[in-house]
């Protein structure tokens, strides 16, 4: 079973590993969404994503980076 949009912490960890040189504070939501969709372990419907979901993933990634 893959990662879903609600798995913000796990998605943030996977993104941090996939994009180690990126400052998540500088990332725009459309790019963040594309990167989540590109993760091999991601398995959810693109339409189930909204701004609050992306915000939670971005914040978890920021916390991970700090």
mmCIF file of the N, C-alpha and C atoms, coordinates in Angstrom:
data_MODEL
# 
_entry.id   MODEL 
# 
loop_
_atom_site.group_PDB 
_atom_site.id 
_atom_site.type_symbol 
_atom_site.label_atom_id 
_atom_site.label_alt_id 
_atom_site.label_comp_id 
_atom_site.label_asym_id 
_atom_site.label_entity_id 
_atom_site.label_seq_id 
_atom_site.pdbx_PDB_ins_code 
_atom_site.Cartn_x 
_atom_site.Cartn_y 
_atom_site.Cartn_z 
_atom_site.occupancy 
_atom_site.B_iso_or_equiv 
_atom_site.pdbx_formal_charge 
_atom_site.auth_seq_id 
_atom_site.auth_comp_id 
_atom_site.auth_asym_id 
_atom_site.auth_atom_id 
_atom_site.pdbx_PDB_model_num 
ATOM 1   N N  . UNK A 1 1  ? 0.841  -1.181 0.000  1.00 0.00 ? 1  UNK A N  1 
ATOM 2   C CA . UNK A 1 1  ? 0.000  0.000  0.000  1.00 0.00 ? 1  UNK A CA 1 
ATOM 3   C C  . UNK A 1 1  ? 0.888  1.247  0.000  1.00 0.00 ? 1  UNK A C  1 
ATOM 4   N N  . UNK A 1 2  ? 0.601  2.169  -0.896 1.00 0.00 ? 2  UNK A N  1 
ATOM 5   C CA . UNK A 1 2  ? 1.435  3.344  -1.047 1.00 0.00 ? 2  UNK A CA 1 
ATOM 6   C C  . UNK A 1 2  ? 1.004  4.500  -0.170 1.00 0.00 ? 2  UNK A C  1 
ATOM 7   N N  . UNK A 1 3  ? 1.742  5.570  -0.303 1.00 0.00 ? 3  UNK A N  1 
ATOM 8   C CA . UNK A 1 3  ? 1.463  6.780  0.466  1.00 0.00 ? 3  UNK A CA 1 
ATOM 9   C C  . UNK A 1 3  ? 0.252  7.518  -0.099 1.00 0.00 ? 3  UNK A C  1 
ATOM 10  N N  . UNK A 1 4  ? -0.515 8.114  0.787  1.00 0.00 ? 4  UNK A N  1 
ATOM 11  C CA . UNK A 1 4  ? -1.697 8.901  0.423  1.00 0.00 ? 4  UNK A CA 1 
ATOM 12  C C  . UNK A 1 4  ? -1.444 10.362 0.789  1.00 0.00 ? 4  UNK A C  1 
ATOM 13  N N  . UNK A 1 5  ? -2.328 11.238 0.300  1.00 0.00 ? 5  UNK A N  1 
ATOM 14  C CA . UNK A 1 5  ? -2.198 12.658 0.593  1.00 0.00 ? 5  UNK A CA 1 
ATOM 15  C C  . UNK A 1 5  ? -2.167 12.941 2.095  1.00 0.00 ? 5  UNK A C  1 
ATOM 16  N N  . UNK A 1 6  ? -2.866 12.134 2.881  1.00 0.00 ? 6  UNK A N  1 
ATOM 17  C CA . UNK A 1 6  ? -2.918 12.382 4.328  1.00 0.00 ? 6  UNK A CA 1 
ATOM 18  C C  . UNK A 1 6  ? -1.617 12.019 5.041  1.00 0.00 ? 6  UNK A C  1 
ATOM 19  N N  . UNK A 1 7  ? -0.711 11.341 4.355  1.00 0.00 ? 7  UNK A N  1 
ATOM 20  C CA . UNK A 1 7  ? 0.562  10.916 4.956  1.00 0.00 ? 7  UNK A CA 1 
ATOM 21  C C  . UNK A 1 7  ? 1.611  12.024 4.820  1.00 0.00 ? 7  UNK A C  1 
ATOM 22  N N  . UNK A 1 8  ? 1.292  13.208 5.336  1.00 0.00 ? 8  UNK A N  1 
ATOM 23  C CA . UNK A 1 8  ? 2.150  14.370 5.093  1.00 0.00 ? 8  UNK A CA 1 
ATOM 24  C C  . UNK A 1 8  ? 3.571  14.177 5.608  1.00 0.00 ? 8  UNK A C  1 
ATOM 25  N N  . UNK A 1 9  ? 3.732  13.595 6.772  1.00 0.00 ? 9  UNK A N  1 
ATOM 26  C CA . UNK A 1 9  ? 5.086  13.409 7.319  1.00 0.00 ? 9  UNK A CA 1 
ATOM 27  C C  . UNK A 1 9  ? 5.913  12.463 6.449  1.00 0.00 ? 9  UNK A C  1 
ATOM 28  N N  . UNK A 1 10 ? 5.328  11.341 6.062  1.00 0.00 ? 10 UNK A N  1 
ATOM 29  C CA . UNK A 1 10 ? 6.050  10.376 5.225  1.00 0.00 ? 10 UNK A CA 1 
ATOM 30  C C  . UNK A 1 10 ? 6.336  10.945 3.840  1.00 0.00 ? 10 UNK A C  1 
ATOM 31  N N  . UNK A 1 11 ? 5.385  11.712 3.311  1.00 0.00 ? 11 UNK A N  1 
ATOM 32  C CA . UNK A 1 11 ? 5.613  12.359 2.018  1.00 0.00 ? 11 UNK A CA 1 
ATOM 33  C C  . UNK A 1 11 ? 6.739  13.386 2.124  1.00 0.00 ? 11 UNK A C  1 
ATOM 34  N N  . UNK A 1 12 ? 6.760  14.146 3.207  1.00 0.00 ? 12 UNK A N  1 
ATOM 35  C CA . UNK A 1 12 ? 7.823  15.134 3.411  1.00 0.00 ? 12 UNK A CA 1 
ATOM 36  C C  . UNK A 1 12 ? 9.185  14.456 3.489  1.00 0.00 ? 12 UNK A C  1 
ATOM 37  N N  . UNK A 1 13 ? 9.253  13.328 4.181  1.00 0.00 ? 13 UNK A N  1 
ATOM 38  C CA . UNK A 1 13 ? 10.520 12.595 4.282  1.00 0.00 ? 13 UNK A CA 1 
ATOM 39  C C  . UNK A 1 13 ? 10.964 12.086 2.915  1.00 0.00 ? 13 UNK A C  1 
ATOM 40  N N  . UNK A 1 14 ? 10.032 11.567 2.136  1.00 0.00 ? 14 UNK A N  1 
ATOM 41  C CA . UNK A 1 14 ? 10.368 11.071 0.799  1.00 0.00 ? 14 UNK A CA 1 
ATOM 42  C C  . UNK A 1 14 ? 10.806 12.210 -0.115 1.00 0.00 ? 14 UNK A C  1 
ATOM 43  N N  . UNK A 1 15 ? 10.148 13.354 -0.017 1.00 0.00 ? 15 UNK A N  1 
ATOM 44  C CA . UNK A 1 15 ? 10.535 14.508 -0.827 1.00 0.00 ? 15 UNK A CA 1 
ATOM 45  C C  . UNK A 1 15 ? 11.903 15.039 -0.424 1.00 0.00 ? 15 UNK A C  1 
ATOM 46  N N  . UNK A 1 16 ? 12.169 15.081 0.862  1.00 0.00 ? 16 UNK A N  1 
ATOM 47  C CA . UNK A 1 16 ? 13.474 15.544 1.339  1.00 0.00 ? 16 UNK A CA 1 
ATOM 48  C C  . UNK A 1 16 ? 14.584 14.641 0.829  1.00 0.00 ? 16 UNK A C  1 
ATOM 49  N N  . UNK A 1 17 ? 14.301 13.352 0.770  1.00 0.00 ? 17 UNK A N  1 
ATOM 50  C CA . UNK A 1 17 ? 15.293 12.394 0.269  1.00 0.00 ? 17 UNK A CA 1 
ATOM 51  C C  . UNK A 1 17 ? 15.459 12.537 -1.245 1.00 0.00 ? 17 UNK A C  1 
ATOM 52  N N  . UNK A 1 18 ? 14.352 12.745 -1.954 1.00 0.00 ? 18 UNK A N  1 
ATOM 53  C CA . UNK A 1 18 ? 14.397 12.850 -3.413 1.00 0.00 ? 18 UNK A CA 1 
ATOM 54  C C  . UNK A 1 18 ? 14.975 14.181 -3.894 1.00 0.00 ? 18 UNK A C  1 
ATOM 55  N N  . UNK A 1 19 ? 14.822 15.227 -3.079 1.00 0.00 ? 19 UNK A N  1 
ATOM 56  C CA . UNK A 1 19 ? 15.261 16.576 -3.472 1.00 0.00 ? 19 UNK A CA 1 
ATOM 57  C C  . UNK A 1 19 ? 16.060 17.215 -2.325 1.00 0.00 ? 19 UNK A C  1 
ATOM 58  N N  . UNK A 1 20 ? 17.229 16.661 -2.026 1.00 0.00 ? 20 UNK A N  1 
ATOM 59  C CA . UNK A 1 20 ? 17.982 17.116 -0.844 1.00 0.00 ? 20 UNK A CA 1 
ATOM 60  C C  . UNK A 1 20 ? 18.484 18.558 -0.918 1.00 0.00 ? 20 UNK A C  1 
ATOM 61  N N  . UNK A 1 21 ? 18.612 19.118 -2.108 1.00 0.00 ? 21 UNK A N  1 
ATOM 62  C CA . UNK A 1 21 ? 19.158 20.467 -2.247 1.00 0.00 ? 21 UNK A CA 1 
ATOM 63  C C  . UNK A 1 21 ? 18.087 21.551 -2.330 1.00 0.00 ? 21 UNK A C  1 
ATOM 64  N N  . UNK A 1 22 ? 16.841 21.173 -2.126 1.00 0.00 ? 22 UNK A N  1 
ATOM 65  C CA . UNK A 1 22 ? 15.732 22.118 -2.256 1.00 0.00 ? 22 UNK A CA 1 
ATOM 66  C C  . UNK A 1 22 ? 15.350 22.680 -0.882 1.00 0.00 ? 22 UNK A C  1 
ATOM 67  N N  . UNK A 1 23 ? 15.134 23.987 -0.848 1.00 0.00 ? 23 UNK A N  1 
ATOM 68  C CA . UNK A 1 23 ? 14.592 24.628 0.347  1.00 0.00 ? 23 UNK A CA 1 
ATOM 69  C C  . UNK A 1 23 ? 13.073 24.604 0.206  1.00 0.00 ? 23 UNK A C  1 
ATOM 70  N N  . UNK A 1 24 ? 12.375 23.816 1.022  1.00 0.00 ? 24 UNK A N  1 
ATOM 71  C CA . UNK A 1 24 ? 10.927 23.701 0.859  1.00 0.00 ? 24 UNK A CA 1 
ATOM 72  C C  . UNK A 1 24 ? 10.178 25.016 1.072  1.00 0.00 ? 24 UNK A C  1 
ATOM 73  N N  . UNK A 1 25 ? 10.817 25.985 1.720  1.00 0.00 ? 25 UNK A N  1 
ATOM 74  C CA . UNK A 1 25 ? 10.173 27.292 1.906  1.00 0.00 ? 25 UNK A CA 1 
ATOM 75  C C  . UNK A 1 25 ? 10.021 28.043 0.586  1.00 0.00 ? 25 UNK A C  1 
ATOM 76  N N  . UNK A 1 26 ? 10.858 27.718 -0.388 1.00 0.00 ? 26 UNK A N  1 
ATOM 77  C CA . UNK A 1 26 ? 10.857 28.404 -1.679 1.00 0.00 ? 26 UNK A CA 1 
ATOM 78  C C  . UNK A 1 26 ? 10.012 27.692 -2.734 1.00 0.00 ? 26 UNK A C  1 
ATOM 79  N N  . UNK A 1 27 ? 9.369  26.618 -2.342 1.00 0.00 ? 27 UNK A N  1 
ATOM 80  C CA . UNK A 1 27 ? 8.644  25.776 -3.288 1.00 0.00 ? 27 UNK A CA 1 
ATOM 81  C C  . UNK A 1 27 ? 7.196  26.245 -3.450 1.00 0.00 ? 27 UNK A C  1 
ATOM 82  N N  . UNK A 1 28 ? 6.744  26.321 -4.687 1.00 0.00 ? 28 UNK A N  1 
ATOM 83  C CA . UNK A 1 28 ? 5.364  26.685 -4.974 1.00 0.00 ? 28 UNK A CA 1 
ATOM 84  C C  . UNK A 1 28 ? 4.507  25.420 -5.016 1.00 0.00 ? 28 UNK A C  1 
ATOM 85  N N  . UNK A 1 29 ? 3.245  25.552 -4.651 1.00 0.00 ? 29 UNK A N  1 
ATOM 86  C CA . UNK A 1 29 ? 2.373  24.384 -4.535 1.00 0.00 ? 29 UNK A CA 1 
ATOM 87  C C  . UNK A 1 29 ? 2.242  23.560 -5.821 1.00 0.00 ? 29 UNK A C  1 
ATOM 88  N N  . UNK A 1 30 ? 2.145  24.163 -7.011 1.00 0.00 ? 30 UNK A N  1 
ATOM 89  C CA . UNK A 1 30 ? 2.057  23.320 -8.212 1.00 0.00 ? 30 UNK A CA 1 
ATOM 90  C C  . UNK A 1 30 ? 3.273  22.403 -8.380 1.00 0.00 ? 30 UNK A C  1 
ATOM 91  N N  . UNK A 1 31 ? 4.468  22.920 -8.086 1.00 0.00 ? 31 UNK A N  1 
ATOM 92  C CA . UNK A 1 31 ? 5.676  22.094 -8.180 1.00 0.00 ? 31 UNK A CA 1 
ATOM 93  C C  . UNK A 1 31 ? 5.666  21.016 -7.097 1.00 0.00 ? 31 UNK A C  1 
ATOM 94  N N  . UNK A 1 32 ? 5.279  21.386 -5.890 1.00 0.00 ? 32 UNK A N  1 
ATOM 95  C CA . UNK A 1 32 ? 5.198  20.420 -4.798 1.00 0.00 ? 32 UNK A CA 1 
ATOM 96  C C  . UNK A 1 32 ? 4.251  19.281 -5.163 1.00 0.00 ? 32 UNK A C  1 
ATOM 97  N N  . UNK A 1 33 ? 3.106  19.613 -5.718 1.00 0.00 ? 33 UNK A N  1 
ATOM 98  C CA . UNK A 1 33 ? 2.139  18.588 -6.108 1.00 0.00 ? 33 UNK A CA 1 
ATOM 99  C C  . UNK A 1 33 ? 2.729  17.655 -7.164 1.00 0.00 ? 33 UNK A C  1 
ATOM 100 N N  . UNK A 1 34 ? 3.409  18.213 -8.156 1.00 0.00 ? 34 UNK A N  1 
ATOM 101 C CA . UNK A 1 34 ? 4.019  17.390 -9.198 1.00 0.00 ? 34 UNK A CA 1 
ATOM 102 C C  . UNK A 1 34 ? 5.065  16.445 -8.621 1.00 0.00 ? 34 UNK A C  1 
ATOM 103 N N  . UNK A 1 35 ? 5.852  16.931 -7.677 1.00 0.00 ? 35 UNK A N  1 
ATOM 104 C CA . UNK A 1 35 ? 6.878  16.087 -7.069 1.00 0.00 ? 35 UNK A CA 1 
ATOM 105 C C  . UNK A 1 35 ? 6.263  14.973 -6.238 1.00 0.00 ? 35 UNK A C  1 
ATOM 106 N N  . UNK A 1 36 ? 5.178  15.273 -5.542 1.00 0.00 ? 36 UNK A N  1 
ATOM 107 C CA . UNK A 1 36 ? 4.480  14.219 -4.781 1.00 0.00 ? 36 UNK A CA 1 
ATOM 108 C C  . UNK A 1 36 ? 3.953  13.166 -5.746 1.00 0.00 ? 36 UNK A C  1 
ATOM 109 N N  . UNK A 1 37 ? 3.302  13.604 -6.814 1.00 0.00 ? 37 UNK A N  1 
ATOM 110 C CA . UNK A 1 37 ? 2.756  12.661 -7.790 1.00 0.00 ? 37 UNK A CA 1 
ATOM 111 C C  . UNK A 1 37 ? 3.847  11.804 -8.426 1.00 0.00 ? 37 UNK A C  1 
ATOM 112 N N  . UNK A 1 38 ? 5.063  12.331 -8.515 1.00 0.00 ? 38 UNK A N  1 
ATOM 113 C CA . UNK A 1 38 ? 6.178  11.613 -9.143 1.00 0.00 ? 38 UNK A CA 1 
ATOM 114 C C  . UNK A 1 38 ? 6.841  10.600 -8.212 1.00 0.00 ? 38 UNK A C  1 
ATOM 115 N N  . UNK A 1 39 ? 6.542  10.665 -6.922 1.00 0.00 ? 39 UNK A N  1 
ATOM 116 C CA . UNK A 1 39 ? 7.155  9.715  -5.989 1.00 0.00 ? 39 UNK A CA 1 
ATOM 117 C C  . UNK A 1 39 ? 6.679  8.291  -6.293 1.00 0.00 ? 39 UNK A C  1 
ATOM 118 N N  . UNK A 1 40 ? 7.615  7.361  -6.369 1.00 0.00 ? 40 UNK A N  1 
ATOM 119 C CA . UNK A 1 40 ? 7.276  5.969  -6.689 1.00 0.00 ? 40 UNK A CA 1 
ATOM 120 C C  . UNK A 1 40 ? 6.324  5.361  -5.666 1.00 0.00 ? 40 UNK A C  1 
ATOM 121 N N  . UNK A 1 41 ? 6.471  5.747  -4.412 1.00 0.00 ? 41 UNK A N  1 
ATOM 122 C CA . UNK A 1 41 ? 5.661  5.161  -3.348 1.00 0.00 ? 41 UNK A CA 1 
ATOM 123 C C  . UNK A 1 41 ? 4.300  5.845  -3.177 1.00 0.00 ? 41 UNK A C  1 
ATOM 124 N N  . UNK A 1 42 ? 4.042  6.896  -3.973 1.00 0.00 ? 42 UNK A N  1 
ATOM 125 C CA . UNK A 1 42 ? 2.774  7.612  -3.852 1.00 0.00 ? 42 UNK A CA 1 
ATOM 126 C C  . UNK A 1 42 ? 1.682  6.887  -4.617 1.00 0.00 ? 42 UNK A C  1 
ATOM 127 N N  . UNK A 1 43 ? 0.525  6.718  -3.977 1.00 0.00 ? 43 UNK A N  1 
ATOM 128 C CA . UNK A 1 43 ? -0.583 5.997  -4.600 1.00 0.00 ? 43 UNK A CA 1 
ATOM 129 C C  . UNK A 1 43 ? -1.914 6.584  -4.131 1.00 0.00 ? 43 UNK A C  1 
ATOM 130 N N  . UNK A 1 44 ? -2.288 7.703  -4.726 1.00 0.00 ? 44 UNK A N  1 
ATOM 131 C CA . UNK A 1 44 ? -3.558 8.337  -4.386 1.00 0.00 ? 44 UNK A CA 1 
ATOM 132 C C  . UNK A 1 44 ? -4.036 9.122  -5.608 1.00 0.00 ? 44 UNK A C  1 
ATOM 133 N N  . UNK A 1 45 ? -5.261 9.569  -5.557 1.00 0.00 ? 45 UNK A N  1 
ATOM 134 C CA . UNK A 1 45 ? -5.854 10.311 -6.666 1.00 0.00 ? 45 UNK A CA 1 
ATOM 135 C C  . UNK A 1 45 ? -5.376 11.769 -6.646 1.00 0.00 ? 45 UNK A C  1 
ATOM 136 N N  . UNK A 1 46 ? -4.909 12.286 -7.779 1.00 0.00 ? 46 UNK A N  1 
ATOM 137 C CA . UNK A 1 46 ? -4.472 13.687 -7.825 1.00 0.00 ? 46 UNK A CA 1 
ATOM 138 C C  . UNK A 1 46 ? -5.569 14.652 -7.389 1.00 0.00 ? 46 UNK A C  1 
ATOM 139 N N  . UNK A 1 47 ? -6.807 14.339 -7.689 1.00 0.00 ? 47 UNK A N  1 
ATOM 140 C CA . UNK A 1 47 ? -7.910 15.224 -7.360 1.00 0.00 ? 47 UNK A CA 1 
ATOM 141 C C  . UNK A 1 47 ? -8.227 15.321 -5.882 1.00 0.00 ? 47 UNK A C  1 
ATOM 142 N N  . UNK A 1 48 ? -7.646 14.438 -5.082 1.00 0.00 ? 48 UNK A N  1 
ATOM 143 C CA . UNK A 1 48 ? -7.895 14.464 -3.637 1.00 0.00 ? 48 UNK A CA 1 
ATOM 144 C C  . UNK A 1 48 ? -6.998 15.455 -2.912 1.00 0.00 ? 48 UNK A C  1 
ATOM 145 N N  . UNK A 1 49 ? -6.229 16.192 -3.663 1.00 0.00 ? 49 UNK A N  1 
ATOM 146 C CA . UNK A 1 49 ? -5.284 17.139 -3.079 1.00 0.00 ? 49 UNK A CA 1 
ATOM 147 C C  . UNK A 1 49 ? -5.856 18.544 -3.115 1.00 0.00 ? 49 UNK A C  1 
ATOM 148 N N  . UNK A 1 50 ? -5.601 19.284 -2.049 1.00 0.00 ? 50 UNK A N  1 
ATOM 149 C CA . UNK A 1 50 ? -6.001 20.681 -1.988 1.00 0.00 ? 50 UNK A CA 1 
ATOM 150 C C  . UNK A 1 50 ? -4.896 21.507 -1.352 1.00 0.00 ? 50 UNK A C  1 
ATOM 151 N N  . UNK A 1 51 ? -5.149 22.792 -1.240 1.00 0.00 ? 51 UNK A N  1 
ATOM 152 C CA . UNK A 1 51 ? -4.140 23.701 -0.702 1.00 0.00 ? 51 UNK A CA 1 
ATOM 153 C C  . UNK A 1 51 ? -3.749 23.342 0.731  1.00 0.00 ? 51 UNK A C  1 
ATOM 154 N N  . UNK A 1 52 ? -4.714 22.966 1.554  1.00 0.00 ? 52 UNK A N  1 
ATOM 155 C CA . UNK A 1 52 ? -4.403 22.607 2.941  1.00 0.00 ? 52 UNK A CA 1 
ATOM 156 C C  . UNK A 1 52 ? -3.521 21.368 3.018  1.00 0.00 ? 52 UNK A C  1 
ATOM 157 N N  . UNK A 1 53 ? -3.754 20.426 2.127  1.00 0.00 ? 53 UNK A N  1 
ATOM 158 C CA . UNK A 1 53 ? -2.936 19.207 2.090  1.00 0.00 ? 53 UNK A CA 1 
ATOM 159 C C  . UNK A 1 53 ? -1.505 19.559 1.712  1.00 0.00 ? 53 UNK A C  1 
ATOM 160 N N  . UNK A 1 54 ? -1.349 20.357 0.679  1.00 0.00 ? 54 UNK A N  1 
ATOM 161 C CA . UNK A 1 54 ? -0.006 20.763 0.245  1.00 0.00 ? 54 UNK A CA 1 
ATOM 162 C C  . UNK A 1 54 ? 0.697  21.584 1.316  1.00 0.00 ? 54 UNK A C  1 
ATOM 163 N N  . UNK A 1 55 ? -0.061 22.417 1.989  1.00 0.00 ? 55 UNK A N  1 
ATOM 164 C CA . UNK A 1 55 ? 0.503  23.217 3.076  1.00 0.00 ? 55 UNK A CA 1 
ATOM 165 C C  . UNK A 1 55 ? 1.033  22.317 4.194  1.00 0.00 ? 55 UNK A C  1 
ATOM 166 N N  . UNK A 1 56 ? 0.286  21.276 4.523  1.00 0.00 ? 56 UNK A N  1 
ATOM 167 C CA . UNK A 1 56 ? 0.714  20.343 5.569  1.00 0.00 ? 56 UNK A CA 1 
ATOM 168 C C  . UNK A 1 56 ? 1.975  19.597 5.156  1.00 0.00 ? 56 UNK A C  1 
ATOM 169 N N  . UNK A 1 57 ? 2.043  19.187 3.899  1.00 0.00 ? 57 UNK A N  1 
ATOM 170 C CA . UNK A 1 57 ? 3.242  18.492 3.404  1.00 0.00 ? 57 UNK A CA 1 
ATOM 171 C C  . UNK A 1 57 ? 4.438  19.431 3.422  1.00 0.00 ? 57 UNK A C  1 
ATOM 172 N N  . UNK A 1 58 ? 4.237  20.654 2.951  1.00 0.00 ? 58 UNK A N  1 
ATOM 173 C CA . UNK A 1 58 ? 5.332  21.629 2.919  1.00 0.00 ? 58 UNK A CA 1 
ATOM 174 C C  . UNK A 1 58 ? 5.821  21.927 4.350  1.00 0.00 ? 58 UNK A C  1 
ATOM 175 N N  . UNK A 1 59 ? 4.909  22.104 5.284  1.00 0.00 ? 59 UNK A N  1 
ATOM 176 C CA . UNK A 1 59 ? 5.309  22.387 6.662  1.00 0.00 ? 59 UNK A CA 1 
ATOM 177 C C  . UNK A 1 59 ? 6.067  21.213 7.272  1.00 0.00 ? 59 UNK A C  1 
ATOM 178 N N  . UNK A 1 60 ? 5.611  20.012 6.995  1.00 0.00 ? 60 UNK A N  1 
ATOM 179 C CA . UNK A 1 60 ? 6.321  18.825 7.494  1.00 0.00 ? 60 UNK A CA 1 
ATOM 180 C C  . UNK A 1 60 ? 7.722  18.755 6.898  1.00 0.00 ? 60 UNK A C  1 
ATOM 181 N N  . UNK A 1 61 ? 7.871  19.111 5.632  1.00 0.00 ? 61 UNK A N  1 
ATOM 182 C CA . UNK A 1 61 ? 9.179  19.112 4.970  1.00 0.00 ? 61 UNK A CA 1 
ATOM 183 C C  . UNK A 1 61 ? 10.070 20.190 5.598  1.00 0.00 ? 61 UNK A C  1 
ATOM 184 N N  . UNK A 1 62 ? 9.517  21.363 5.853  1.00 0.00 ? 62 UNK A N  1 
ATOM 185 C CA . UNK A 1 62 ? 10.277 22.440 6.510  1.00 0.00 ? 62 UNK A CA 1 
ATOM 186 C C  . UNK A 1 62 ? 10.764 21.963 7.880  1.00 0.00 ? 62 UNK A C  1 
ATOM 187 N N  . UNK A 1 63 ? 9.861  21.340 8.641  1.00 0.00 ? 63 UNK A N  1 
ATOM 188 C CA . UNK A 1 63 ? 10.234 20.809 9.954  1.00 0.00 ? 63 UNK A CA 1 
ATOM 189 C C  . UNK A 1 63 ? 11.324 19.751 9.838  1.00 0.00 ? 63 UNK A C  1 
ATOM 190 N N  . UNK A 1 64 ? 11.223 18.923 8.814  1.00 0.00 ? 64 UNK A N  1 
ATOM 191 C CA . UNK A 1 64 ? 12.213 17.866 8.556  1.00 0.00 ? 64 UNK A CA 1 
ATOM 192 C C  . UNK A 1 64 ? 13.574 18.497 8.246  1.00 0.00 ? 64 UNK A C  1 
ATOM 193 N N  . UNK A 1 65 ? 13.560 19.598 7.490  1.00 0.00 ? 65 UNK A N  1 
ATOM 194 C CA . UNK A 1 65 ? 14.805 20.242 7.066  1.00 0.00 ? 65 UNK A CA 1 
ATOM 195 C C  . UNK A 1 65 ? 15.492 20.975 8.220  1.00 0.00 ? 65 UNK A C  1 
ATOM 196 N N  . UNK A 1 66 ? 14.723 21.424 9.200  1.00 0.00 ? 66 UNK A N  1 
ATOM 197 C CA . UNK A 1 66 ? 15.289 22.207 10.315 1.00 0.00 ? 66 UNK A CA 1 
ATOM 198 C C  . UNK A 1 66 ? 15.991 21.387 11.363 1.00 0.00 ? 66 UNK A C  1 
# 
